[in-house]
C-alpha cells in the first residue's frame, strides 16, 4: 500500500503535526509526502530527511502558497491515482482540505484516527472522546485525518527520500487569499508545547487572565491555553482555546487554573501526561482526571506558586 501524507508548512519549515501523520502512514505501507506551496523547495528538502519517507512530491506554484483547500484538493486527488491512502494532520488546514479530497474521490473520510488496526481498520474518538469507535472501510481509496497527539512524531532527520517535481493543477478560481492575522508569541506553540498553563472563566476578566496566567507560564517556559468559556467571554483570542472545538493537546504537564472541567474541555487535554488542577470548588469535574489537585483560591494560590518558582 502506498500512503501519501500532505505536509503542513509555511513555505519555510515543516510543521510538527506532519511528523505524527508520517508515523501513522508508515503503519499502512510505503510513505510518500506532498509539499505544495510557493518557493518551498527548502521545505521539500527538509521533508525528504524525515525518517521512513521514500519520495517527496513537490508542487511549487503560487496557487498553493496559502494552502487554499479549493486549489490543493484537485492536486491531491490527481496524485491519488497512484496512491492508496492520503493522510492529513487533523489541524485547521488539514481538516479544511481533506473533505474536499474525499468528495472528489467519492469516498468517505476517516476523521481524527487514534490508531491503525489494519490496512482498512482504524480507531477514532466519538462522544467527545468518551468512547472509542473501531471503524472499517471498504472504499478503494482512503482519506484520513490523524490526531497528532495519538501518534509519536517521526524523526525529522535520518531519512533519504527523493524529491520529485509534479505538475501543478493550477488555480481553481473558486477562492482567493484575502489576508491573515497571525498572533506572534515568544512562548511555545500550543499544540507542540511540553508544558501548558490554561485559564478558565473563574479568572473573571482579561486583565486577571494576563496578570495571573502569563507570569506562571513564563516562569515554566510554557504555552498559554484557555477554556472555551474564557475565550467566549473575551479574555483571550480564539487560538488559545483547548477542547473539543479548540485545539487537542497532550503536553508533559497541563496546569488547569480556574477550569471546572466540562466534558468538551477534557476532550482536548485528557491525554496530557500529568494534569494539575487548581480550583476552589472541590467537587469540580476537573479533579476526576487530575493527577494533582489543589483546592484553593486561584487569586492567592497562583501568584504564590509563581513567586516560589
N, C-alpha and C positions, 0 to 999 in steps of 0.2 A: 504494500500500500504506500502511495506517495502522499505525504501531507504537506500542504502549503501553509506557511504562517505569515500573516500580514504584519509587517514590522511597524510599530508605532514609533514615531520620531518627530523631531522639529527641524528637519533638514540639516541637523548638525550632529546630534547624538541619538543613540538608540535608547528608548525609554525602558525602564526596568520591567514593566509589565510584559514586555515581549519575551523576556527570558523564561518566565513561567509558562507562557504559551508554547515555547520551544520544548520544554520538558514534557508537556502534555502530548505534543506532536510526536516526540521520539518514542512514545509508548504505542503509537499507531504504525510506525514504519519509517521509511526514508523521509528526512526533513529537508524541505526547500523553503526559502524565505522570499518574500516580495518586498522590495523597497521602492515605494512610489513617492516621488517628490520632485522638487526643483533644485538643481545644484547639489544633489545628495549622494554623489559618488563616494564621499568620505564615509557616509552612513553605511553604504553597501560594503565597503572595505571592512568596517568595524563589525558589521553583521556576519561577514564571512569568517570571522575569527571566533564566533560563538561555537562552543563545543557541540559536536554532533550534527552540524549543518553541512549538507552536501553541495547545495547550489544556492546562489542568491540571484534572483531575477531583479534587474534594475530597470525601472521605468522613469526616466528623467524628462519631465515635461512640466511646463508652467501650469497645466491643468490640474496637476496633483500637488501643487505647492502647499495648499491648506487642507489637504485630505478631505475634500468635499465628497460626501458619500455618492452623490449623483455621478461624479466622474470616476471615482475609484472602483465602484461596483462593477461596471462593464469590463474593466481591465481584469479584475479578479475572476469574473465569470468566464472570460476568454481563456485564462490560464487553467481554469478547472477542466478544460478539455483533456489535459494531460496529467491531472491530479485527481486523487480520490476524495480528499478531505481538505477543507480550509479552516484554519483556526485563527480567531481574533482574541486579543486580550479583552476581558469584559470591562473596558473603560468607556468613558463617554463617547469617544470617537469610534472605538471598536464596535460598540453596540449600535452606533449610527449606521455603519457600513454593512455589517453582517446581514440584517434583514433584507436589504436591497439585493444582496448577492443571492440569498435563499430564494427570493421572489424571481430573479432572473433565471435561476436554475430549476425553478418549480419544485422545490423540496422544503421539508420542514426544518426549522432551525433548532439546534440543540443548545439551549441557553445556560450559561453560568455553570459549566460542569465542574464537579469536585474531584472526580476520579475517572480513569479509563478502565473499564472492566473487561473489555474485549474490543474487537475491530468495529463492532456496531452497538456496543452497550456501554452506558455511562451512568454516573450518578449525578444528581443535581438537587439543590435545596428547593423545598416548597413550604408554604405556610410560614414565611419569614424565617426559614431555616429551622423550624421546629420539627420538620420531618424531612427525610432524605428519600427521594424517589430514584429507583433504578429504571432507566428508560432504554429501550431497544428500538433501533430504526431499521427500516427496510429500503430506505432511499438509496439510489445508486451513488449519489454524491452527498458528502456530509458537510454541513456548515455549522461551525461550533464556536461559541464564545467560552472563554476559560476564566474562571475565578482565580485571580493571581495568588491569593492567599492560600489556596489549596494545593499548590504545586511548588516544589523547590525551584529556585532560579537556576537555569543552566549557566555554566561557567562562561563568562564573557570573553575569555581568552582560551587558546588551545586548539581551536578549530582550524580547518584549512579548506573552507568552501570556495567554490569557483564562482566569480561574478560574471553574469551573462546578461547583456542588454536585451530588453524585449521592446517590441513596438508599442507605442502609445495608442490608446483608443481615443485620445483627444478629449476636448471639452464637450460634454453632452449638451451644454447650453441651457440646462434646467435650473441652475443656481449660480450665484456669484458670491465671492467673499467680500463682505462689507467692512469688517474690522474686528478687532479682538481687544478686550480689556483684560489683560492678564495680571493678576496680583503678583508682585515680586516680593520675596521674603528671603532673609538670610537663614531662616530656620529650615530644617529638612522638609522634603515633600511629604505630605500627609500619608500617602499610600505606601511609601517606602521607608518611613521613619522607624527606628528601633524603639523609641520612647515617644508616647503621645500623652499630652495633658489636655483633657476635654472639659468644657464647662457647660452647665445646663441653665435652665430657666431660673433656678434659685439665686443666680448672681444678680438678678433684678434689673440690670441695665448695662449698656455698652461700656460705660466708664468703669464699673466694677469688674466687668469681664477682663478688660485690658489691664486693670490695676492688680488683679489677683492672679489670673491665669498666666499671663505672659511672663512675669518675673520668675515664676516657678519653672515654666518651660525653658526660659533662658538659662537658668541655673543647671538644668538637666540636659541641655542641648537637645530639647525635644520639639516635636511639631505640635501645633495647636489645633485642636478639633472642637466640635460643638455638637450638641443635640439639635434635633430639628426645632424644638421649642425655642431654643436660644437664637437660632437662625431666623425663624419666623417672627420673633419679637424684635429683630433688627440689631441684636447685639454684635453680630459678626456677619461677613458675607457668606453667600451660599457655598463657596468652595471649601468652607471649614466643616461642612456637615458630615457627620459619620452616622451610618444607619442604612436601613433598607432602601430609602430613597436618596441616600447620600453616597459616601464612599465606604467601601468594605476594607477594613484594616485588620492586620494581625501582627502588631508590634511585640517586642520582647516584654515591654511594660506599658500598660494602659492605665492612666490615672483619671478616674471619673469624678469630677468635682461638682456637687450640686445637681447630679443627674439621677432621676428616680429609677430609670432602668426600664422604660417602656419596651415592649417586645420589638418594635421597629428599630430602636437604637441597639438593642442587644444583637440583632441580626447582623449589624455591621462591625461588631467588635468582640464577639464572644470567643473567637478563635485566638485572641491575644494570649501570649504565654503566661503572663501574670497580670491580674486585674486588681487594681487598688481603688476602693470606693470611699469617698468622703461625703457624708450626708447626715443631716441632723435627725432624719426620720429612720429609726432603727428597723422599721418594717418595709423600707423601700425595696422594691424587687431587685435592684442592682446588687444587693448584698447576697442574693441567692447564687449569683455567678462569680462574685468577687472572691479572690484568694486572700485578700487582706481588706478588712473593713474598719473604718474609723467613724464612729458616731460622734458628731460634734458640729459646732457652728463653723461653717467654712470661712466666714469672715475673720475668725480668730485662729483657726487651725492652720489654714493655708499660709498666711503671712508668717506665722511662727515656724512652719516647716521650711519655707523659703529662706528665712533668716538663718536657720541652723545648717543649711546645706553648704 
